[in-house]
Amino acid sequence: MKKPLFKLDEQVYEGVHGELTESILNVKCIRLKPNNMLLTREEKSVITSEKIEDLAVKLLKLAVTELPPDVKNALKRAYEEETSEAGKTQLQAILENVEYAEKTRTPMCQDTGTIIFYIKAGVNAKGLDLFEEALRKATQRATREVPLRPNAVNPFTQKNSGDNTGRFIPFIHWKLVPGETIELTVFPKGGGSENVCTLGMLVPGEGVKGLKRFIVDAVVKAGSKPCPPNIIGVGVGGGADISMKLAKEALLRPLDQPNPDPEIAKLEKEIYEALNTIGIGPMGLGGKITVLGVNIEYAHRHPASYPAAVAFQCWAARRATARINPDGSVEFLTHKPI
Ligand code: SF4
């Protein structure tokens, strides 16, 4: 059997010698093919376009057919706590629908939403340049195979692309983190809940009091439109774009994980309890449970600005995440793999 060859600064090492060189010097050698040719970009990385595409198709299928455990538990708890008959009937129908979607691996809602990906990319991870194209192909493939309703429309011609892709869609949010792993999250974002997302430039002098009023007003105004019970993501500070970005990211935090800052966690609980006294109820038919949770994220703000954003997520709070390790192995973080 041919031993692998390693190249470092024009010096070629063979087999164990190469591995030892790497560990002693704490460097990464370039792997050579047995015929001494340099490996191609894809061969150097165990993370290939095909692997990323396959993983993203699996994550999309998981996200649209199976809610993450924290959302399922919150819906079950909502059913137990709901006091109105109409609200309980709606929650029962939602829970049955969720169970059926999971059993038959069919989408839990006809609205595909807009396909969004979040990537936490280790700065030393390989294959990052392969993601954009692979995720586009995965979206097209998932549209055919799951199947997903085509939802990407040109805003000027009104023409539907037919495969859930288009200009900037699927949208990819990149975040650089230390290390070599890559965390990929799919987030098919429903249109009904998107339509009521709200941005406000509040009065700085009103502080948290003004913020609470802004959130309650947004939920009251939204009424039944965002298919409640909702998850409310709140982003505060930064600037107009930053607060909305934070509000959206807040929707990705599991419902059983309050903000690590105890003061903000307290505020999340207080607003959650207040919103569940409004009476909009499941699917807006009246009842106790209007929201499943409130997640708040913040950035520091300009002294003269108080930007705040409220992002809505519907009961079909679809998301799925997996981690790709440097050796190419994959861990599913929100679901059991299919
Ligand atoms: S907002 Fe959510 S639940 Fe309502 S139709 Fe869209 S995806 Fe479905």
Residues whose N, C-alpha, C, O or C-beta is under 5 A from the ligand:
A	BS01	SF4	C109 D111 G190 G191 G192 S193 P226 C227 C314 A316
